[in-house]
Amino acid sequence: MRGYFGIGVEGINKPFNVGNLFRSAHAFDASFVFTIAATYRRSEGGQTDTSDALANLPFYSFPTREDLLLPKGCALVGVELHEDASDLPRFTHPRCAAYVLGPEKSSLSPELTARCDHLLKIPTKFCLNVGIAGVLVMYDRLLSMGNFPPRPIMPGGPKELGQAFARHRTPPPLAEVALAERDGEELTD
């Protein structure tokens, strides 16, 4: 896949949420993770970061919003329930992106929001846990970057029949097979 992405948080103070987000970022093959003006102690976050993400990918800790530096050409994408944000299912992810999520029980700061190249929102009634929101964004990025063929028409997974994808149907339950074999006979006790 071309491009890269990183993911981080602004102003967060719950290390378990950060550890969970960083573990998920590692699983989704993020290129880097970061915090901005956050209280994060690796020893505490490591309790939920069971993959030890910070030993496997770059971690940047920016003390203030002004200190945030991204690679040239990297779009900053704010994840926020904001009236100007695009719904995640309608959002086209930049090839090179850094996603930033806000703190628990709050929002991205107005200063950081203004600095974002794009705003996206997960279309929910209220804010999600930071780790869950991050997973949804990373999963959507993975799906939308063209790494997978279209889904099959029928329920279930693809089945190879000499073509890339065919209609797939799971076998009916045995009770249905037995009824079909009886050809509609009435059941008796």
Buried (B, 14 or more C-beta within 10 A) or exposed (E): EEBBBBBBBBBBEBBBBBBBBBBBBBEBEBBBBBBBBBEBEBEBBBEBBEBEBBEEBEBBBBEEBEEBEBEEEBBBBBBBBBEEBBEBEEBEBBBBBBBBBBBBEEBBBEEBBEBBEBBBBBEEEEBBEBBBBBBBBBEBBBEBBEEEEEEBEEEEEBBEEEEEBBEBEEEEEEEEEEBEEEEEEEEEE
